Amino acid sequence: MGVRPNSNKLARRKAVFLDRDGTIIHHVELMHRVADLKFFPQTASAIKSLNRLGFLVVVITNQPVIARGIITPKEVDAIHAVLIERLNKKGARIDAVYFCPHHPNADLKKYRLKCRCRKPAPGLILKALKEFNINPKKSFMIGDSVIDIVAGHKAKLKTILVKTGPGHARDKEFVDIKPNFTSENLLAAVKIVEDHS
């Protein structure tokens, strides 16, 4: 579920998976308005560098705002369409966006389940690996939360934890989980990708 521009480009064999909130845009609790969509200063440059290096760029995000009935999947798609368009105008390309609408304690019954796509589960990453014919050994997961790192590890990706969002400081369930690398922001993470790919 989500926006999948450029999904016909199946020949590429490596990807960088990016968390959304706290990684490419500022974290806003239960963000559901385009007005709250604010990129970090380094986001476009970082994604342009990944494009130049030949990586698919795939966003993987949990969207509990759907499970709570705050907005619909179509409205999330609309937000992602704006996100993609704004980056495109700066010469940065997102190849796909996958999101999970579920939550085990969802207000809306149809989304109330323990699914395989909500991070820390790796379901959305595994789906993208299959749909885009991606080699996980050549790929990375970058996020601000330990759950991003857990999902990346489960999908056999190299992982990078960025310090631009609140997630890295508050996920206590996985105290023993360590990323392969840590960086200050997405641009610094891309340098790690370049050095280790």
Disulfide bonds with the S-S distance in Angstrom:
none
